[in-house]
């Protein structure tokens, strides 16, 4: 059995504000590598700090993550600064203020999460808004792919300044399909040339600046493969790693989404994602499936993935009380609060 000091290839969620007995057993499984937190796990900063401490007491090497982009997708709210939707920065700010404010927002998001013990957020969104996808919509920074890259890079640079790695999603781009991959398996009919000339530009921008993580989309791009991107060696190995030169960690999107159901049972979904090139698979909102995936991947040799996954670990641990007393935090929070007022006006 592999040592629990290694990061296994499975990240899963929890049911509530504290750990139950079954979850403690799952955390000690050798294939466990991370936990993703949701709003149901959050009550207050002190509570989430305690929950994360209890996770690390059982599994010190564990990666702790959350979806905390801003707008509709911000899991922790009371006690955390509200972040506007990505699209609102360009809509509300003058050009000279835009990139500095995005960098401040990335720093603030990451610093607050690091202060409670979270390693990384699945952010920024690199999808280009094509005016088609409601599930993406204002989660995208822009309809211009060059702007998406520039704005997301500024946000990611702020995250890094606070000690947090960035995860670009949803590769190669979810913005051109109307259907929601949580509910079905969307298909994007465009040619590779069309996708490469638009959607891939933002990924290229951040990869050139050493992007640490990528999450592929549960979308089929049939011109390239009949499998969704997160289950496709052609997309992950040939395009992402080969053509774009990405050397970081690849995280599957949630295996419980309908966009993953084409692969069969959870063990089959997990194996296919790993075989395609994912370093870690996510199992969310299906606690009964977690054990199946852990057992399915227990004998996998994941030592080669350790360096990429370890790079996702948070740096610069910050005491929350010290952070909230700092002039840097106060000025950043005031900047975001003013922006939120403009968004609400």
N, C-alpha and C positions, 0 to 999 in steps of 0.2 A: 504493500500500500504506500502511495506517495506521501511525502511529508506535508503536514498542514502549514509548514513555513513557505511552501510554494503557492503561487497564485494559480488556482484551478481555472478551468475555462467556463465556469457557470456563474452568472450573476442573477440573483432572484430578489423578490420583494418580501415584505413582512405584513402581517395582518393588522397590527395595531400600534399603540404607543409604547409597548414593552414587549420583550421577547417571551414567547411561550416555550414549553418544553420541546415540542417537535422542531421548532425553528433552531433551538440550541443544538439539537442533534444534526440538523442539516448543515449548520455552519461549520461543524467539525468534519464534515465529509471531505475527503481529499480533493474532490473535483470542484469544491466551492472556491470562488475567487473574488466575489463581490456581492454587494447588496445595493439595490436601488430603492430609494425612499420616495414615498408619495404623500399627498396631503393627509391621508388617513393615519399616517405615522407621526404627524406633527401637531403639537398642541401649543408649545411655547419654546423659545430658545433654550431655556434651561432643561426642559424635558428632552428635546432632541439631542442636546449635548450629552445627557445621561444615557440615552438609548445608544448613541454611537460609542460611548465609552464602554457600555456593556458588550457591544459587538466586538470591539477591539480587545477586550479582556479575554474573550474566547478565541479570537483569531486575529492576532496583531497585524498580520500582513494584509488583511482584507482591504479591498478597494470600496469606498463608500461614495455613491453617486446619487444624483437627483436631476430631474428635468426642471431647470430653473432659468428659462430664457427671458422671461418677462411677458407682459400682456396676458393672454389666455393661459400660458404655460409657465406658471410660477407656483411651485408646490408649497413653499413656506411663505406665509403672508403676515400674520400678526407678529410684530417684533422685527420684521425685515422691511427694508425700503422697497416700495413698489417700483417695479421696472416697467416702462411703457412698452407696447408692442414694437418690434423692430422697425416696422415701416414708419412709425411716427417721428423718429429722429430726423429723417430728411424732410418730412412734411412740416415740421415745426421749427427747425433751426436754420439760421443763416449759414451759408457755405463755410465761413470762417470758424463757426462754432461747432460744426458737425463732427469732424474727426476727433477733436479734443474731448467733446462730450461723450462720444461713443467709447473712447478709451477710459474715461472716468466711470462710465456705466459698467464696463467690463470689470474694472478694478473693484468697484463697489460690490457688485454681485459676488465676485469671487472672494473678496475679503470677508464679507458677512458669512458666507458659507464655510470658509476655512476656519472662522472663529468658533464654529460649533463642531468642527471635526470632519466636514465633508471634503473628500478629495477632489472631486470634479463634478461639473454640471455638463450635461449633454447639450453643449452650445459652443459656437453660434450656428444658427440655421444658415446654410449656404444655398438653399433653393432660390431660384429666380421666380418671382411672382409673374405668371403669364396671364393673370386675370381669369384663370380657369379653376384653380383648386381652392375650395373654401377651407380645407384642412390646413393649407399653407397660408394663403391670404396675407394678412398683416404680420405674420410671423417672418416673412421675408423682408429684407432690408430695402429691396427695390425691384423694379421691373427691368432695370438695366444691369446686365451681368457684370460689367466692369465696376459699377457702383457697389453691387453686392460684395464683390471681392474686397474692395477698398474699405467699406464700412465694417464688414465682418473682421477684417484684419485688425482694424483699430480696436474693436471690441476684444478680440483675442489677445492683443498686446496688453490691454488692461488686465485681463485675467492672469496672464503670465506674471505681470508685475506684482500681483497679489499671491503668487505661488500656485496657480492653478493651470493645469493643462487644458487645452481646448479640444473639442470634438466637433468636427464639421459634419453636418447631416443635411439632406438624405441623399447620398451619392447614388447615381450621377445627377439627380435632380427630380424632385417630386412635384414641381410647380406646374407642369404641363398636362396633368391628368385631373379630371374632375372627381373621380371616385376616391373614397377614403379607404386606404389600405388597412385601417382598423376593422372595416366592415366587409371588405371584398378584396379581390386581387385586381388592381387596375392595370391597364395596358397602355403604354405610350407608343404610338405608331411611327414616330419620327425616325429618320435615318440617323446613323451614327454621326455623320457630318453635321447635321442640324444640332444634335445634342452637344457635340464637341465644340461647335462654334458659339454656343450660348451657355448651357448649363455647367459645362466643365470649367469655364473660365474662372469662376470663383474658387473652385477647388484647386486649380493650378496656382492661383495667387497665394493661398494659404499654405499649400504644400511647399512652395518655393521658400516660405518662411518657417519651415520645420513644424508644420501642423502635427500634433501628437496623436490625435485619434480621428477616426472616420466611422460613421454609421451609414450603411447602405440602405436603400429604399426597398420596401416590399412592393416593387413595381416591375412588371415585365416590359422590357424594351425588345420587342420581338425581332427587330432588325439585327440585333446582336445575339440574343439567346432566348430560348423559350422558358427559362427559369427567371424568377425575380433576381434583381441585382445582388441581394444579400445571400443568394444561394448559387451564384454564378462565378465559376473560376474565370470565365472570360472577362467579366467586369472587375473582379477583385484582383486576380493575379495578373492578367494581361494588360488591362487598362490602368487600374488604380496603382498597382505596384510597378508594372512594367513601363507603360507609356508616361505616366505622371510622376513616377519615381517616389511614391509614398512609402516611407519606411516605418510608420507608426503602427498603432494598434487599431484593429478593425473590430467593432462591436456590432453584432447582429441587432436588428430591431427586434422588438418583442416577438418571441415565437408563438405567443398565444393570439396574435392578430390574425384575422382571416386571410390576410395577404401571405401568410406562411402555411396555411392549411393544405395547400396543394401537395405538399411533401409527404403528407400522411400523419402518423402519430408524432408525439413530441420527441421521442427518441430518434425517429427518422428525420425530423426537422433539424434537430441539433446536429446529427452526424453530417447532414448535407451542408449545413452552414459552415461547420468546421472544415469539411473537405474542400469547400469553395475558397477558403482562406480567412474566415473569421477567426480571431484570436479568443473571443469571449462571446457567449450567447446569453441573451436575456430571456428570462421566464417570469412574466408578470401576471398578476390577477388570476392565476390558476395554481393555487398552492398544492393541489393534488398532483400536478404535473412536475413539480420541482424535483421530487425524489426520482421520478422516471428519468429525467434528463441527467441528474447527477450520476445515477447508476450507469446510464448509457455511455457516459464519457469518462468513467472512472479509470479505465485502462489506457486512455489516450496519453501519448507521450507529449506533454505540453511544455517541456523544459525549454524548447527553442523559443517559446513565446514570452518567457519571463522578462527579458529586457524591455520588450515593447510595452508589456503591461505595467511593469514597475515604473516606467516613465510617466504613468498616469497618476502616480501617488502625489498628493499635495505636499507643497513645501511651505516654508515660512509660517509655522503654526502661530496663531495670534490669539491672545487672551481677549475674549469678547468685551469685557469691561474696559480694558485698555483701548481697544479699537473704538468703542463708542465715545471715549473721552478725547480722542485724537482730533486735532484740527483738520487733518486730511479727510477723515470720515465725515466730519460735520460739513465741510465744504462740499464734498461729493454728494451727500444726502440732500443738501440744500439745492444743488444743481438739478438733481433728478426730481425733487419735489416741485421745483419751478416748471420743469418740463411736463410733469404730470398735470399741473394746473393748465398748461397750454393745451394738452391733449383733451382734457375734460371740457374746455371752453367751447 
